[in-house]
Amino acid sequence: MLTLAQAAFVYSCVTSILLPLTAARSIRGTSVCNGYAELCSRTFGNVSYVGAHDSYAVAPGSISANQDYNVTTQLNDGIRMLQVQVHDSKGVPHLCHTSCSLLDAGPFVNYLTAVKEWVEANPTEVISILIVNSDSIAPTIYDQIYKAAGLNVYSYSPPSATIDGSQWPTLGTLIDQKKTVLTFMDYHADFTNVAYIIDEFSNIWETAYDVTDQTFNCAVNRTGEAGNKMYLINHFLDKEETLFGITFPVPDTSKLNETNAVSGPGSLGLQAEECGAQYQKYPTFMLVDFYEYGGGSVFQVAAQLNGVTYSSPTPLPTPLLTTTSIAGQSQPPNPNGSVARVYSDPIIRFGALVAGVVAGVMLVIQ
């Protein structure tokens, strides 16, 4: 048997080995963050994420659609920012596109419940939600919705309303603290009452949206100066449709493969590199339409910006090929290899669109 002195010596040797390991674990317990070990020590604002523009707007064949697949599939495929438009529909916050008469994806709480289920099943993934607060709904109402969905538990509350772009927590820290959801809202955030609903424009600036020219530029469009904020590029190409004298923007689906590409004129990769050169840092968020077009190219762009090698966690879904034009005529793929995705809606939906234009709500479409 060991003497007391020998036992003490063994104990000191073991603890001298284990204590540093325990301390290191307490600093960062996770070894993989958003799919890559290299990202664990990077701050949230120093990573580039692909976002789904109008992530809820899944309505094949509709002029109101911006995505083909639901939020769970989006997250499974690698989308890490979910942009939504929230409207007041008879006193209940719904996800609608411009007008709830045009596209209504249902109560926001249902969407957040699906997100919460995904977050619980994927504890080493950090995501963000960007709320376009179209009808100026109070943050306390959003707080009730988040609590009803159970997502408040995973929501990060910053120490102040404004954070320097380089001072956000690391992904490893957010994951270890189980605070893997960061929610930003464009207008009417209230840090005092609901700290985890973070004011977007105090912390993020954006490039222009509803762009109809493939020459995407990097100028600050919203809001204020770039400073040391994080920034978001709106990289989705629109075209103008005219019906009964009313002109409105819709996604230019004929150029999706070019728009979502790694390189080339009008590509996501080109804009990201140009903006990175202009501001000496890459965009934090890149919003795209129909992300699956390009066969994973949008995620490859993010991987290149992050200095890692892209590896798809799951096979990406197939782009939906069969659609109808606004005039009701089917159109074939065009010669450049991208698909001419065009739309048809019942006349009642067009009436809703006209009403939206007259009301001026097209000004907030994004």
N, C-alpha and C positions, 0 to 999 in steps of 0.2 A: 504493500500500500504506500501511497505517496505521503510524505510528511507534510505538515502544514506549510512549511516553507516552500517545498516543491510544488504543492498545489497552488500556492500564491504565485509562484514563478510561471507556471503553465497558464494560469488565468490572465496574467499580465501580457503574456505573449499573444494569446488568442484575441484579447480585447484590442491590442495594438494593431491587429490586422483587420478586425471586423468593424471597429468604430469608424475608421475613414470611409469604409464602404457604406455603412449605415448613413453617415453624414451626406455622402454623395447622393444616396438614394433619396434623402429628404429634400435635397436641392432639386433634383429632377428624377422622378421615379419612372417615367416612361422612356422607352428607348426608340420609339417610332412616332413621329408626329405628322399627320396628314400624309402618311404613306412613306415618309423618308426620315431616316435618322438625322440627316444633315439639317433638317428644319427645326429640330427641337430647341436649339439654342438661339434661333432667330426670333426677333421680336415680331409680333403680329403685323406691324406696319412695314416690315422689311421682307415680306413674302408677297408674291403675286398670286391672285386667285381668279379663276374663271367664274363669272356670274351669269345667271340666267335672267335676261331682261324679261319682265312680266312673266315670272316663272309659273304663275297660276293659269296663264292664258293658253290653255290647251283645248283647242276646238278645231280639229281637222276640218278643212273646207271653209273656215270662217275668215273674213277679213280682219277679225279681231284677234286671231291667234298669233302668238310669238314663239310657242314651243309645241313640240309634238308629244312629249312624254311627261308624266306626272312628276310631282316633286320627289317622291321616293326614288324613282328611276334616275332623275337628275342627280340626286345626291350619290346614289350608287355609282354613277358614271364619272363623278369627279367634280361636279358643280359645287362651289363652296361659298358663293354669295347668291342669295335668293332675293330678287327684287320683286316687290308687290305694290299694287295700288289698292288702297283701302277706301271704300265709300260707305256712306250711311244709307242703308237700305231699310227704310221704315223702322229706324231706331236700332238696327243691328248692323255692326260692321261686316261688310261683305267685300270679297275680292272681285272687283269689276274693272272693265277696260273702258275708260272714258265715261261710260254710262252703264248702269246696271241693266238698262233695257237692251243694250247692245251685247254685252257678255257679262254674265253673272256666274262666277265660279263657286258661289256659296259662302257661308259664314267663315270669317277669318279663323275662328276657333277650330274649325275642322281641319283646316290646312296646318295650323300650328300643332295640332295633336299628332298629325302624321309626321311632322318634323321632329317632335319630341320622341316619338317611337324610334325614329332613325338615330337620333342623337344617343339614346340609351343603348342602342345596339352597336354603336360605333364610338366608343369612349375616347379613342385617340385621334379624333378628327375635330378640328376647329372650323366652325362655319360662321357666316354673318347673314343677317337679314336686313334689307334696306326697305323701309316703309315709305312709300309716297302717300302722304297724309292728305288725300285729295279733298276731303270734306272737313278738315281741321278738327278731327276727333280728339278729345282730351287724352293726354297720356294716362290719366287714371283709368280711363275706359280700357286702354290697351293693357294696363296692368291687370285688370280683372280678366281679360281674355287670356293673357299669358298664364295666369294662375289657374284658370279653368282647364287649360291645356296641359298644365304641369311643366311648362317650359321656363318659367321664372326661376326654377331651381337651378337650371344650367346656365342662366344668363349672367354675364359679367357686368359688374358695376364698377366703373372707373373711379379713381379717387377725386377727380375733378371733372367739370363739364368739358374742358378742353385739354387735350393731351398732345404734346409734341409728337410728330410722326415717328420719331425714333424711340420714344419712351413707353410704348405699349408693352405689356408683359410678353414674355416669350411664349411660343406655342407649348413648350414643355410645361411651363408654369400654369397656363390655362388648363391644360389637360390634367395635371396633378391636382389642381384645385377643383376639378369637375365644373369649370365655368367655360364651357366650350362654345357658347353662343353669344355673339356680339350683335346687338340690334341698334341700327342707326335709323333716324327719322328726319325727313327733310325739313319739316316745319312744326313748330309748337311742342318741341321736346321740353321737359321740365325736370332738370337735374335734381332739384330739391325734393320733389315728391316721388319721382320714379327714376332713380339714377341709372338703371340699366337700359332705359330708352335714351340712347345717346344722340345728341344733336349732330346731324350729318355735317352741316356746312361750317361748324366750328372746328371740325376735324378732317373733313374731306372736301376737295374741290373736284369739279367734273368738267370734261370736255363737252362740246355741243352734242345734242341728240336730234333725232329726226333728220339726220344727214341724208341728202340725196345725191351727193357727189362722192365718188370713190376716193377723192383726195381728202382723207380724214386728217384734220389738223390737230395740234396739241394745245391750242390756246385755251386759257381758262375761260370757261363759259359760265359756270356757276361754282362758287360765288366768291367774290373778293380776290385777294392775292393768293398765289400758290404757297408762299412761305415755306414752312417745313411740315405742311400737312401731308397726310396720305392723299392719293388722288385716284380718280376713277375715269376710265375712258369708255365712252359709249360707242362701242364698235358694232353697230347694226345699221345696215343700209336700207333706206326707204326709197320708195318711188311714189309719185303722185298719181292717184286715180281720180277720174272725174265722172260723175254720174248725175244726170239731171241738173247739170250746172254747178254741182257741189264738188270741190276738189279737196281731197284729204290724203294723208300719208298712209301707206301700207308697206309691209316688209317687201323688199325687192328680192324675192325668193329665187329669181333666175340667176342671181350672182352669189348665192350662198357659199358655194365651194370656194370662190375667190375671196369673199369677205372673211370667211373663217380660216383662211389658209395660213401656213407658217411664213410664207414669203410671197413676194409678187405685188403688183400694183393693187392698192385697195385692201391688202391683207391685214389681219390682226397682228401678225408678226412684225410687219413693216411699221405700223403705227406705234406699237409698243416700243420698238427699238428707237424710232424717231423721238418719241416722248422721253424715253430714257436718256437719250443724248442731250435733249434740250434742258431737262431738269436735273440731270446727274443722279437720277434714281428712277427705277422702273415703276410703272403703275402698280398700285396695290390691288385694284379691282378692274376687271375687264368684262363688261356686259356684252353678251352676244344673243342673237336670235338663233333658234333651231340648232343648238350646239352640236348635234350629231353629224351635221353636214361637214365634210372634210375628214371623216373617219378618225376623229381624235386629234385633229390638227390644233384645235383651240387649247387642249390640254398639253400638247407638245410645246406650244408657245410658252405656257406658264412654266413648264419644267425647264425650258431653256433660260428663261428669265431668273428662275430660282437656282440655276446651276446644278440641276439634278437630271437624271435620265428618266424620261417618261416611260412608265409602264402602266398599261390600262388594268385597273382592278377587275374589270368585267368586260366581256365583249360589248362594244357599243351597239345600241339598237340601230336598225336599218332606217334611213330616212324614208319618210312617207312619200311615195312617188305619185300616187293617183290623186289629183286635185282638179278643180274646175275653176275656170276664169270667172271674173265678176260678171261677165256677160253670159256665163253658162256654157262656154265652149272649152272642151278639153284641149290641153296643149302638150306637145311632146317635149322631151328633154332638148335643151339647146346645144349647139355644136361644141361649146367649151366644156361640156361634161357635167355642168351643174344642171339641176332640174328646174324646169319652169313650174314653180309651185304657185298657182293662182286660184282665185277664190270665188265662191258663190254663197250668197245669203238670201233667205226669204225677204220679200219686199218689206215685211214688217220690221226687220232688222235695219234695213236702209232707212226707214222712217225714223227709227230711234237714232241713227247716225245723224240725220238731218237735224233732229231736235237737239242733239248734242252740239253740233256746230253752231246752231243759232244761239244756244245758251253760252257759247264761248268755252265749253269744256275741252275742246280740242287743244287749247293752249296748255293743258296739263298732261296731255298724252305723252308717255315716255316708256 
